[in-house]
Amino acid sequence: MIDWHALLVPQASLLELILRGTVTYVGLFAILRFFMKRQTGVVGIADLLVIVLIADAAQNAMAADYSSITEGAVVILTIVFWNFAIDWLGYHVPWLTRFTRPEPLALIVDGRMLRKNMAQEMITDEELLSQLRQQGVEDPGEVKRAYIEGDGRISVIRRDGAETAPRPDKVEEAT
């Protein structure tokens, strides 16, 4: 027998659920924004955060950790709301953009690695050189500028102006 009342009627206050979702989202956003730029790679911080939080909230609702589906849905909607709100505010409020979308940080200028900036992002020489190789650059001396972007990717501008897009894996044919 299905207990429809327990399934659909929340046990916790909806305001409490919204507050819990808000505090969780904002707290994790701040942690990812300020401490984990390098680790996020090609997935945007907000995207990664939304995926993790929605998965957790949905799992809790499905596994009956919440008393009702409604509670899980309220937390999921709260997380989606904050993701949209932060993106919207970052787009419409210029000074807030610095918080929602970090500025690129220079790692190489005129072939010289900026150790202070690399240390700030905890990027080793080996990691940076690996990223350069993946973009077809063998020596930092070939680089006019390299930046770690807000989403954790490293962009490279070569001195000679050649493209530095990541190279696809090449399969060499036997001739």
Sequence and secondary structure as in RCSB ss.txt:
>XXXX:A:sequence
MIDWHALLVPQASLLELILRGTVTYVGLFAILRFFMKRQTGVVGIADLLVIVLIADAAQNAMAADYSSITEGAVV
ILTIVFWNFAIDWLGYHVPWLTRFTRPEPLALIVDGRMLRKNMAQEMITDEELLSQLRQQGVEDPGEVKRAYIEG
DGRISVIRRDGAETAPRPDKVEEAT
>XXXX:A:secstr
   HHHHHS SS HHHHHHHHHHHHHHHHHHHHHH HHHHTTS HHHHHHHHHHHHHHHHHHTTSSS HHHHHHH
HHHHHHHHHHHHHHHHH HHHHHHHS   EEEEETTEE HHHHHHTT  HHHHHHHHHHTT   GGGEEEEEE T
TS EEEEETT               
